[in-house]
Amino acid sequence: MIRKEVLKELIVTFQESIPTNLFTRNVVLPIDTEKIIALRGVRRCGKSSILQLSINQLIESGILKEQILFLNFDDERLQFDLADFDLIIQSYQELFPHIRFQDVYVFFDEVQTNTGWEQFVRRVYDQQSKHVFITGSNSKMLSSEIATSLRGRTLQYEILPLSFAEFCNFEGLDKNVYSTTAKPKLKAAFTEYLHFGGFPEVVLMQHEHYDRILQEYYFVMLYKDLVERYKLKNISAIKYFINRMLVNITKPTSINKIFNELKSLGVNVSKNTLYELAEYLEAIYFFIPVQKYEPSLVKQTSSDKKYYCIDNGLRKSLSQTLQEDNGLLLENAVYLWLRSQCDMSKDIYYYKGTKECDFVVTQGTVVERLIQVCWDMSEKSTYDREIAGLLEASNKLNCMNLTIITSDFEQIIEVNHLKVNVVPAWKLMLL
């Protein structure tokens, strides 16, 4: 059983750290919506810092430090049984009996690590305080509970590792893409971002020891988020599956093919287990799947998915024996940027017919935008392939908003009475 003394110490220690000196992020949370603010995203992407930025904002507005109740449930001292949750309220009220709990701002970080959290959060919100903020690094678990126990009570935000614009803020760079002095620095910074990714700790450490830091993230995700939470046993099969997916990111991936590979290696694992593993890896934000665009839902769900890694640096740290493919890294970065730009009403697919198009952005049943990603278009064969894929997708999907994202090439191409906007990724991600 958790002792109240531990909870009191954690509450007061955090209050003593307020305000915290942090870099700003592009996400600014609303403060007084009377909704539960829920942040979800991969471990170490900055969810806690965004909560702390909101706390800074509260303090600036006149809220007292003593009105802040912050607990990080990833702390090994906070292993709750269902009956223990009440101790949080009791501990706070014993510390600050003069403060009405309805005036307290409650922040629960990595809340999904304890069974029964959803009932407790709902009770706090319904009976104690309308100022509740939660984070979690398991999208499936968080969203399923939000859809059931917490339905109608939440505003959800997805947090990814740093965008390129945020990366430049952390590096203190001038983001004026039209400045002749800033432009070379921005291009160099984009090369770093492309290869080392956007986990805040890695960026703040100037990529020193990035491989060890990111490998540590991987081990926590592997053992704590996958093996322990889902009670998995075949570690060798899991590691092979992850490595195989890392090799194949940005390409349609057949899980059945990976199953046959493992079978030929004498690894005893069922096909259903691999499909479940893919879902678990999606839930913890290790990989993000993209479905093929199909008018038929049956065809769409039965087609092979593309998978994108949550961070280029994470892939680099786990696959150092692979030859780096700039085109692959660029497409992965573009997908993450696109995802950050799309609200919950939009979806991202890929197109594959006779030709291929990397991204199809839709809103409802309307195709809004078609995007190709190409590192270098100087070769005629590459140029022709990218244009042909866009034109076929444009004709099939009735969309004339066409873009090719490159490493450093910019032009407007007119072809078949259509305009194709060719733009460098480093510039597009800052506009």
Buried (B, 14 or more C-beta within 10 A) or exposed (E): EBEBEBBBEBBBEBBEEBBBEBBEBEBEBEBEEEBBBBBBBBBBBBBBBBBBBBBBBBBEEEBBBBBBBBBBBBEEEBEBEEEBBEBBBEBBBEBBEEBEBEEBBBBBBBBBBBEEBBBBBBBBBEEBBBBBBBBBBBBBBBBEBBEEBBEEBBEBBBBBBBBBBBBBBBBEBEBEBEEEEBBEBBBEBBEBBBBBBBBBEBBEEEBEEBBEBBBEBBEBBBBBBBBEBEEBEBEEBBEBBBBBBBEBBBEBBEBEEBBEEBEEEEBEBEBEBBEEBBEBBBBBBBBBBBBBBBEEEEEBEEBBBBBBBBBBBBBBBBBEEEEEEEBBBBBBBBBBBBBBEBEEEBBBBBBBBEBBBBBBBBEEEEBBBBBBBBBBBEEEEBBEBBBBBBBBBBEBBEBEBBBBBBBEBEEEBEEEEBEBBBBBBBBBBBE
